Amino acid sequence: MHNTGKFKRYKGINNLLIIKFPSEGWHAVTGWFMKTVSIICEYNPFHLGHAGHIEKTRQLLGDDVAVVCVMSGNFVQRGDFAVFNKQARAKMAVLSGADLVVELPTPYVLMSAEGFAQTGVCILDGLDVCDYLSFGSEANNIGLLQEAAGIIMSDNAIDILKERLNEGVSYATAQQFAADTLMGKYADVFKSPNNVLGIEYIKALNKFKSKMLPITVSRTGGDHDGDTGFSASSIRNKLLIGDQIDTLIPASCNEIINDETTSGRGPVSIKHAEQAIISRLRSVDDFSQILGISEGLEQRFIKYAHSEPTIEAILTKIKTKRYPMSRLRRILLCSVLNITKEYTDISPPYIKISAMNDRGALLLKKARKQTKLPIITKPAAVNKLCNISKNLFNLEVKAIDFYTLAYSNENERFGKQEWYNSPTVLPL
């Protein structure tokens, strides 16, 4: 059905390139000199809202623009197991409009929205083939979002943030207060979740002086994690209780979801590995070194991990007004996966490819010529990399081994799966 073999350039004529895949013969691909847009995403799972984002982006930039996605792996930023594994979700993306999907490593997925955005931009800058970064927003006003990003990064805003955080409020509350103080009525831009994430992307572009230009399209269908329209959250809920979602996802994704479900590899959630999670949580020797832990929060984890019988009960007991539940879920997963604070000082040391089509393969070839970061398509390649890269890859191996414990099919829970996963390559 697909192959992971080598391709080669055969003949270039203007914007036409002929390439060959061993199992599928010759293909003509337009756009050798094309513009490329990037999207930082989770696709948990891919749905019609995501397809609409890609379609609207192409309407802005041209139908022949190539789309590169940086996608989270088997764990997601809200602090949960991805509903389907990363191979299945990457394949859904390529079948539904993306050309190249690269992986956002687990430690960076489980950071704050700021860390998530910065790492995504780092990987895209490292790939060095993208001209734009596209994201959905409620405001659909790139000028306003850029202004908000500049103001919230200012010295005045930082001083206000520090003052409010010292009073014990959450980061989101402190940021909204700073915005209200400095932006007046325009501070409402911070009250919508996709706007906030878009502002983080722009902040990251500014911080790294990225060549990518931000563009935004209108986000419709409810909040980022809400329960209306095409929200991924409502679709996950339907999947987990066995409801039909055919009308909410592209037809190209149906076969993949049916295959994953029939094979017992999904849908999954953190609840499916609850006993294993609590066991690991009670075995943590030093919570103070876990990514995301600060200000004595480790004492609450130690206390309630041993006294409460469920994940929900543990997190409910730990929660205070300062710490939103999403942050606590991320810390819980970092504790279970042994993701420590060292990753706050380590940029992604490699770029790992998840899936591509013919045009994505051309982008990959272009990237190999100009990137300074190692690009991994075959897992064995990591053995030639530095110790930092090897440590990160081995962490991913263990994280995926843990993720598979949530599969309903016992035969699919075998270990070391990451060592056998090569990118999916599909025709354009």
WOFENBEL-V175907 format. One record per residue. N is the residue number from 1. RES is the residue in one small letter. SS is DSSP state (H for helix, E for strand, C for the rest). Layout:
# WOFENBEL-V175907
n=N res=RES ss=SS
n=N res=RES ss=SS
This chain:
# WOFENBEL-V175907
n=1 res=m ss=C
n=2 res=h ss=C
n=3 res=n ss=C
n=4 res=t ss=C
n=5 res=g ss=C
n=6 res=k ss=C
n=7 res=f ss=C
n=8 res=k ss=C
n=9 res=r ss=E
n=10 res=y ss=E
n=11 res=k ss=E
n=12 res=g ss=E
n=13 res=i ss=E
n=14 res=n ss=C
n=15 res=n ss=C
n=16 res=l ss=E
n=17 res=l ss=E
n=18 res=i ss=E
n=19 res=i ss=E
n=20 res=k ss=E
n=21 res=f ss=E
n=22 res=p ss=C
n=23 res=s ss=C
n=24 res=e ss=C
n=25 res=g ss=E
n=26 res=w ss=E
n=27 res=h ss=E
n=28 res=a ss=E
n=29 res=v ss=E
n=30 res=t ss=E
n=31 res=g ss=C
n=32 res=w ss=C
n=33 res=f ss=C
n=34 res=m ss=C
n=35 res=k ss=C
n=36 res=t ss=E
n=37 res=v ss=E
n=38 res=s ss=E
n=39 res=i ss=E
n=40 res=i ss=E
n=41 res=c ss=E
n=42 res=e ss=C
n=43 res=y ss=C
n=44 res=n ss=C
n=45 res=p ss=C
n=46 res=f ss=C
n=47 res=h ss=C
n=48 res=l ss=H
n=49 res=g ss=H
n=50 res=h ss=H
n=51 res=a ss=H
n=52 res=g ss=H
n=53 res=h ss=H
n=54 res=i ss=H
n=55 res=e ss=H
n=56 res=k ss=H
n=57 res=t ss=H
n=58 res=r ss=H
n=59 res=q ss=H
n=60 res=l ss=H
n=61 res=l ss=H
n=62 res=g ss=C
n=63 res=d ss=C
n=64 res=d ss=C
n=65 res=v ss=C
n=66 res=a ss=E
n=67 res=v ss=E
n=68 res=v ss=E
n=69 res=c ss=E
n=70 res=v ss=E
n=71 res=m ss=E
n=72 res=s ss=E
n=73 res=g ss=C
n=74 res=n ss=C
n=75 res=f ss=E
n=76 res=v ss=E
n=77 res=q ss=C
n=78 res=r ss=C
n=79 res=g ss=C
n=80 res=d ss=E
n=81 res=f ss=E
n=82 res=a ss=C
n=83 res=v ss=C
n=84 res=f ss=C
n=85 res=n ss=C
n=86 res=k ss=H
n=87 res=q ss=H
n=88 res=a ss=H
n=89 res=r ss=H
n=90 res=a ss=H
n=91 res=k ss=H
n=92 res=m ss=H
n=93 res=a ss=H
n=94 res=v ss=H
n=95 res=l ss=H
n=96 res=s ss=C
n=97 res=g ss=C
n=98 res=a ss=C
n=99 res=d ss=C
n=100 res=l ss=E
n=101 res=v ss=E
n=102 res=v ss=E
n=103 res=e ss=E
n=104 res=l ss=E
n=105 res=p ss=C
n=106 res=t ss=H
n=107 res=p ss=H
n=108 res=y ss=H
n=109 res=v ss=H
n=110 res=l ss=C
n=111 res=m ss=C
n=112 res=s ss=C
n=113 res=a ss=H
n=114 res=e ss=H
n=115 res=g ss=H
n=116 res=f ss=H
n=117 res=a ss=H
n=118 res=q ss=H
n=119 res=t ss=H
n=120 res=g ss=H
n=121 res=v ss=H
n=122 res=c ss=H
n=123 res=i ss=H
n=124 res=l ss=H
n=125 res=d ss=H
n=126 res=g ss=H
n=127 res=l ss=H
n=128 res=d ss=C
n=129 res=v ss=C
n=130 res=c ss=C
n=131 res=d ss=C
n=132 res=y ss=E
n=133 res=l ss=E
n=134 res=s ss=E
n=135 res=f ss=E
n=136 res=g ss=E
n=137 res=s ss=E
n=138 res=e ss=C
n=139 res=a ss=C
n=140 res=n ss=C
n=141 res=n ss=C
n=142 res=i ss=H
n=143 res=g ss=H
n=144 res=l ss=H
n=145 res=l ss=H
n=146 res=q ss=H
n=147 res=e ss=H
n=148 res=a ss=H
n=149 res=a ss=H
n=150 res=g ss=H
n=151 res=i ss=H
n=152 res=i ss=H
n=153 res=m ss=C
n=154 res=s ss=C
n=155 res=d ss=H
n=156 res=n ss=H
n=157 res=a ss=H
n=158 res=i ss=H
n=159 res=d ss=H
n=160 res=i ss=H
n=161 res=l ss=H
n=162 res=k ss=H
n=163 res=e ss=H
n=164 res=r ss=H
n=165 res=l ss=H
n=166 res=n ss=H
n=167 res=e ss=C
n=168 res=g ss=C
n=169 res=v ss=C
n=170 res=s ss=C
n=171 res=y ss=H
n=172 res=a ss=H
n=173 res=t ss=H
n=174 res=a ss=H
n=175 res=q ss=H
n=176 res=q ss=H
n=177 res=f ss=H
n=178 res=a ss=H
n=179 res=a ss=H
n=180 res=d ss=H
n=181 res=t ss=H
n=182 res=l ss=H
n=183 res=m ss=H
n=184 res=g ss=H
n=185 res=k ss=H
n=186 res=y ss=H
n=187 res=a ss=H
n=188 res=d ss=H
n=189 res=v ss=H
n=190 res=f ss=H
n=191 res=k ss=H
n=192 res=s ss=C
n=193 res=p ss=H
n=194 res=n ss=H
n=195 res=n ss=H
n=196 res=v ss=H
n=197 res=l ss=H
n=198 res=g ss=H
n=199 res=i ss=H
n=200 res=e ss=H
n=201 res=y ss=H
n=202 res=i ss=H
n=203 res=k ss=H
n=204 res=a ss=H
n=205 res=l ss=H
n=206 res=n ss=H
n=207 res=k ss=H
n=208 res=f ss=C
n=209 res=k ss=C
n=210 res=s ss=C
n=211 res=k ss=C
n=212 res=m ss=C
n=213 res=l ss=E
n=214 res=p ss=E
n=215 res=i ss=E
n=216 res=t ss=E
n=217 res=v ss=E
n=218 res=s ss=E
n=219 res=r ss=C
n=220 res=t ss=C
n=221 res=g ss=C
n=222 res=g ss=C
n=223 res=d ss=C
n=224 res=h ss=C
n=225 res=d ss=C
n=226 res=g ss=C
n=227 res=d ss=C
n=228 res=t ss=C
n=229 res=g ss=C
n=230 res=f ss=C
n=231 res=s ss=C
n=232 res=a ss=H
n=233 res=s ss=H
n=234 res=s ss=H
n=235 res=i ss=H
n=236 res=r ss=H
n=237 res=n ss=H
n=238 res=k ss=H
n=239 res=l ss=H
n=240 res=l ss=H
n=241 res=i ss=H
n=242 res=g ss=C
n=243 res=d ss=C
n=244 res=q ss=C
n=245 res=i ss=C
n=246 res=d ss=H
n=247 res=t ss=H
n=248 res=l ss=H
n=249 res=i ss=C
n=250 res=p ss=C
n=251 res=a ss=H
n=252 res=s ss=H
n=253 res=c ss=H
n=254 res=n ss=H
n=255 res=e ss=H
n=256 res=i ss=H
n=257 res=i ss=H
n=258 res=n ss=H
n=259 res=d ss=H
n=260 res=e ss=H
n=261 res=t ss=H
n=262 res=t ss=H
n=263 res=s ss=C
n=264 res=g ss=C
n=265 res=r ss=C
n=266 res=g ss=C
n=267 res=p ss=C
n=268 res=v ss=C
n=269 res=s ss=C
n=270 res=i ss=H
n=271 res=k ss=H
n=272 res=h ss=H
n=273 res=a ss=H
n=274 res=e ss=H
n=275 res=q ss=H
n=276 res=a ss=H
n=277 res=i ss=H
n=278 res=i ss=H
n=279 res=s ss=H
n=280 res=r ss=H
n=281 res=l ss=H
n=282 res=r ss=C
n=283 res=s ss=C
n=284 res=v ss=C
n=285 res=d ss=C
n=286 res=d ss=C
n=287 res=f ss=H
n=288 res=s ss=H
n=289 res=q ss=H
n=290 res=i ss=E
n=291 res=l ss=C
n=292 res=g ss=C
n=293 res=i ss=C
n=294 res=s ss=C
n=295 res=e ss=C
n=296 res=g ss=C
n=297 res=l ss=H
n=298 res=e ss=H
n=299 res=q ss=H
n=300 res=r ss=H
n=301 res=f ss=H
n=302 res=i ss=H
n=303 res=k ss=H
n=304 res=y ss=H
n=305 res=a ss=H
n=306 res=h ss=H
n=307 res=s ss=H
n=308 res=e ss=C
n=309 res=p ss=C
n=310 res=t ss=C
n=311 res=i ss=H
n=312 res=e ss=H
n=313 res=a ss=H
n=314 res=i ss=H
n=315 res=l ss=H
n=316 res=t ss=H
n=317 res=k ss=H
n=318 res=i ss=H
n=319 res=k ss=C
n=320 res=t ss=C
n=321 res=k ss=C
n=322 res=r ss=C
n=323 res=y ss=C
n=324 res=p ss=C
n=325 res=m ss=H
n=326 res=s ss=H
n=327 res=r ss=H
n=328 res=l ss=H
n=329 res=r ss=H
n=330 res=r ss=H
n=331 res=i ss=H
n=332 res=l ss=H
n=333 res=l ss=H
n=334 res=c ss=H
n=335 res=s ss=H
n=336 res=v ss=H
n=337 res=l ss=H
n=338 res=n ss=C
n=339 res=i ss=C
n=340 res=t ss=E
n=341 res=k ss=H
n=342 res=e ss=H
n=343 res=y ss=H
n=344 res=t ss=H
n=345 res=d ss=H
n=346 res=i ss=C
n=347 res=s ss=C
n=348 res=p ss=C
n=349 res=p ss=C
n=350 res=y ss=E
n=351 res=i ss=E
n=352 res=k ss=E
n=353 res=i ss=E
n=354 res=s ss=E
n=355 res=a ss=E
n=356 res=m ss=E
n=357 res=n ss=E
n=358 res=d ss=H
n=359 res=r ss=H
n=360 res=g ss=H
n=361 res=a ss=H
n=362 res=l ss=H
n=363 res=l ss=H
n=364 res=l ss=H
n=365 res=k ss=H
n=366 res=k ss=H
n=367 res=a ss=H
n=368 res=r ss=H
n=369 res=k ss=H
n=370 res=q ss=H
n=371 res=t ss=C
n=372 res=k ss=C
n=373 res=l ss=C
n=374 res=p ss=E
n=375 res=i ss=E
n=376 res=i ss=E
n=377 res=t ss=C
n=378 res=k ss=C
n=379 res=p ss=H
n=380 res=a ss=H
n=381 res=a ss=H
n=382 res=v ss=H
n=383 res=n ss=H
n=384 res=k ss=H
n=385 res=l ss=C
n=386 res=c ss=C
n=387 res=n ss=H
n=388 res=i ss=H
n=389 res=s ss=H
n=390 res=k ss=H
n=391 res=n ss=H
n=392 res=l ss=H
n=393 res=f ss=H
n=394 res=n ss=H
n=395 res=l ss=H
n=396 res=e ss=H
n=397 res=v ss=H
n=398 res=k ss=H
n=399 res=a ss=H
n=400 res=i ss=H
n=401 res=d ss=H
n=402 res=f ss=H
n=403 res=y ss=H
n=404 res=t ss=H
n=405 res=l ss=H
n=406 res=a ss=H
n=407 res=y ss=C
n=408 res=s ss=C
n=409 res=n ss=C
n=410 res=e ss=H
n=411 res=n ss=H
n=412 res=e ss=H
n=413 res=r ss=C
n=414 res=f ss=C
n=415 res=g ss=C
n=416 res=k ss=C
n=417 res=q ss=H
n=418 res=e ss=H
n=419 res=w ss=H
n=420 res=y ss=H
n=421 res=n ss=C
n=422 res=s ss=C
n=423 res=p ss=C
n=424 res=t ss=E
n=425 res=v ss=E
n=426 res=l ss=E
n=427 res=p ss=C
n=428 res=l ss=C
